[in-house]
Amino acid sequence: MRISDLILSKQEIKEDNARSKEINVYRIILLLCSTFTLLLWYLFINAFPDSYDPLWVRIAFSSLLILVFILTYFKNFADRIFYLNYLVFIIYSYHGMALIYENDFAIHYILEFIILVIMISLAFRSKKQIYIYLSLIFISYALVCLVFSDHFIEVFVNISLLGIFCAAILIFFDLRVETEKELRIREDLLNTVFNESPDAMFLVNPASSLITNCNDRAIGMFEFGDRKKVIGNNLNFLLKYPYSPGAWKNLKKKVGKKRFLIQELEFKATSNYTFWGSQAITEINVGKIIYWLVRITDITERVKDKKTIEENRKMLRQVVDLVPHQIFLKDNEGRFILVNKAVADNYETTSDNMIGKKDSDFSNSEEAKRFMEVDREVMDDMKIKIIPEEHLTDKTGFTRILQTTKMPFYLDDESKPGLLGIAIDITERVRDKQTIEENSKMLTQVIDLVPHQIYLKDSKGRYLLVNQGTADFHQLLKDEMIGKSDYDLLPEAEVNNLRKIEEDVIQKGRSRFIPEEIVTDKEGNKMIMNTIKMPFYLSDRQEMGILGINIDITERVTDKKTIEENREMLMKLINVLPHQIYLKDSKGKLLLVNQRLAEFHQMTVDEILGKSDFDLFPEEQARHFYNIEQQIINTGAAQNILEEYYYSKKGKIVINQTTKMPFNISGKNETGILGVNIDITEEKFAEKALRESEAKYKMLMAQASDGIYLSDQEGNILDANQKACEMFGYTLKEFLTINIKKLVDPKGLPDAPVRIPDNNDRQSIIVERRFLKKDGTPFTVELSAKLLEDGSHQAIIRDITERKRVERVLKDNEKKFRALIENSSDIILIVGEDFKLKFVSPSVTRILGFDPERLINKSLFEFIHADDIDSFSKFLSEILGEADRTHIIDEMRIRMNSGQYIYTEIVGTNMLLDPVVSGIIINCHDITKRKQTEKELLNTNFELDSFVYKASHDLKAPLRSVMGLIKLAKLESSDDKQHVYLDMMNKSVLSLDSFIKDLTQFSRNSRMEIEAREIKFDDIINESFGNLKFMDNVEKVTLNKILKIHTKFYSDLTRLSTIFNNLISNAFKYHRFENNNPYINIIIETNPERAMIIVEDNGQGIDQIHLDRVFEMFYRASETSYGSGLGLYIVKNAVNKLNGTIRVESAVNQGTSFIIVIPNLINKAEKNEG
Amino acid sequence: MKDNVNYVMLVDDNDTDNFIHKRVIELTGFANNIIVKSSGKSALEYLDTNKNNLSILPDVIFLDINMPIVDGFVFLYEYENFPESLRQKCKVVILSSSDNKKDIDRIVDNEYVINFITKPLSEEALEDLKKIL
């Protein structure tokens, strides 16, 4: 028994097994009891003949038990039979008791009774029933003893004996039942554990990795659906990756360990759903077989959680790393547990490298000591501590200032607190503060030095800060100015105006530039100021103020006027020039342009001013100009660029010749650029087009498939392409030294004299000309020459030798084809889709007497006999239906010019799709003569047939009469001698009769059509044999037919009959009747292709010398033969007619066999029927 | 049929054959009366004349196929026009020297023909015939 069965069989199956076991026990007990009782009777009667023991009672019981035994085999009774059984047992027991009583408590009967009780007890199902049974027996027995026995001791002994005995049985059964129960509980427990386990369990054969069983959970987990689908599978089947650690090969390495566990494997259910699981394997021994109990726990959730935590932690690390501040976690001992990238960077190491190390490993001892003291304090006091400025020296020795926060931090797995620290680098911030202070100081000094007025006002216009220049203007001290407003310093009207502007600046938050502001100073002088006022946020007052700069430009303004006048004149001048003229500052901004330039950019002059090349040209181009200009500015050397491409933003291309020179812009005190662009686009494009066309020409010449040459007026070759050289067989170098006139084949000259094209030939002239190659072989070319303006000429030559040849062949072919069609005895027609004649071969005149010309466009149907129109239409539709295939109609009557009809065979091919023919080709072949011959032949055949029929009948009729007369004579005469004569006469007449029959058959065979019909061989053979029934000795021959008709066989019935008739009658006629056992065997086997027929006998046989000739006409191989010599000849002919083969094997006095193979005409027959 | 046939009719144009057949029937005692007709036409006439007198109509007609004018086939064609009672009584047996299969097939298909016997008529043939009558 297999452990798999033990553990996994379903409860019901188990109960079934238990029951069948119980029933078997019953059956054994029943059999034992039934034999036991009879055997004991025999023993007892022999030993104690006097005892009372009627045999019939025992036999009755015995047979009753046997009956019960038999009934147990009927399923329907099996359950109820126990009760009947119990009844029999109890009666049987009472019978035992009765015997004891009747025989005066004889000891052997008591023993029998005890054994009987033991056996019966075994048969009971439950303890209860045994109790009832035993107490019943015991009480009855005690009563019997008490009532019928006088002797007190005897009663006591008897009762005790049975009592002890019954008790013993009870105890024994109790024990047995208990053990069984315990086993069952354990088994149930095991089953429950196995089946109800939340894990999937498999029993696996460790030697093969095949699963031998599994629990329900496993089926659910892997979605098998059915236990059968699991069993027999390989364990690897469960895995997602067959090479993972749970794979068979890897598991095998662990064999020897009794238990092992593989964590986190990926498994795959049949639905391809994958999950994580752990695999625990326990090796268990069942007898000699080792099994693996594989327990798979679904730990997908756990694994998922773990992965999530890991991911979270990773994310945290990344986030922490991204924080620019230093974050670290230390344990109670001061070792780093976690540091972020900023910390690690600070020490120029990696975070991993720092874990587990202390400050002392990175910082110098003094710092480390200081850090650790603080750390200790935080951890011991459990307080957050912030160190505003901590100085820390990094690896490069640079001191950084950090603002550090340290707080106690409880780590999960430690009782003592750790420390979480965040250090923010404030080095820069501290440093910035210092710088600002310094800058502020410096700024004051600087602004004091500036010759302009610089000042800062609050929103109310009060001065907060002024520079020396401002103070000087107002003729006050700097400090005196602070707190004053313009109202205190300037005339009111001016100030009102000023305040308006300033308030506007503050409100809108936008700078204002006042190019020319008139300010009156203390002396009353009007000063022209260039003023900038800008909003300025006063952080300490939290309001907007005004920062202003006033520049005195009084002098400058007066100069400007003169300059502008000059400039206007200049502008007029430059606008007149056709070139672009411009002036740029050092940054490339256009300061001055002429009209021309503005036009180029499609702008007005005003629009374009102030723009740079970057606004006007694509980035790349602008960058290029800028670089050149910077170079000019730097070196101070003018540059003349002969050819420069300008791509305007609008995509226009212009080519300029440009001159750029440095130009000192006095007003700006910087070097700018003065440039002049002269447009040379058109010239350049013309040049380029010329170059390209020349290149194209060169390419064309080189790649042309025709030869091209250029010659001067005299015919000297100036240039030629490769192809031309190849044609003539010269190299280019040689070719250039040759005059084209010398290459002309002089033989061809008379036909086409050489002519150099003259000025009148504006068009190309094309001629065919024969040239000679370098090796002297002539070749024909088509030459196309054109006179060029300078008197030279260019020619294109094409080799047409091949074309000429093909043309000639085509012409020949056409000629042949024409001849063929014209002289054909067939009529060849081409008709269009509408069946109108498109072409008619001239032969129509000869055959039908029509004029071919007149037939064109007439309908084809006009010439078809009215009776044939239908079949002809069908024929045409077949042709139309299938292109390029030839269709034939055997017989069609066509009208001649004379109105008569001739028979033709018509062959048609649909070539409508052929572009050359585009019609149906129809070939009419005159078969009138053939038709006539056929008709005549048919007539002749019919006449012959009638003749043979008539002749054979007329020959036969008198013969039959003679035969009748002979018979009659024999009947009416009793003279023996006369009988002999009459018999001889009869024999001769019979022989003549059969000869006539042979002749008729032969004549039929050669002429009649084959008619395929289903052949019933049995009927044919019987009929042939029936024909022999009046012959002598017929009863001596045994006919054996072995017919293996696997397939229906179709052939010609008449001919097969002829064959069988002849062969069977031959076999019979030439038999040896003295032979002990003359026989004729006919073996026939058919299949879809053929029939094999063997006719064999053990007769006289044929001598080897005759064997080759037996099938010859009138050849007779036997001396005893009274046949015509036609039989086998007819057979041979008939077999040939059926396309079969016949051969003969024979040995003298041994026998002869004819082997015939005839094809099965089943297909032909079915076609006929279909 | 156990008793002898009362009337038989021989229809054959060949007198020799008629003689032989008559003799054979006489000798074997196949029939009590023999009517001999030497042409199909005279045979038909006889039947037509006596078509209402069933008692002297033949039980068996031995018919030759190959006869001038009214041959076996024509005879059978005409025979179909006789009343039902006559056709019930007179059974036709073909007696011919032809063993042409086509002839035999054609004529045996006729519903009034009960047998085909190849000439010459023999005792065995008559005995066989007796069995199927």
Interface residues (C-beta under 8 A of the other chain):
Chain A: Y949 S952 H953 K956 A957 L959 R960 S961 M963 G964 L965 K967 L968 L971 E972 K997 T1000 F1030 T1054 S1057
Chain B: N14 T16 D17 I20 H21 R23 V24 L27 N66 S97 S98 D99 N100 K101 T118 K119 P120 L121 S122 E123 E124
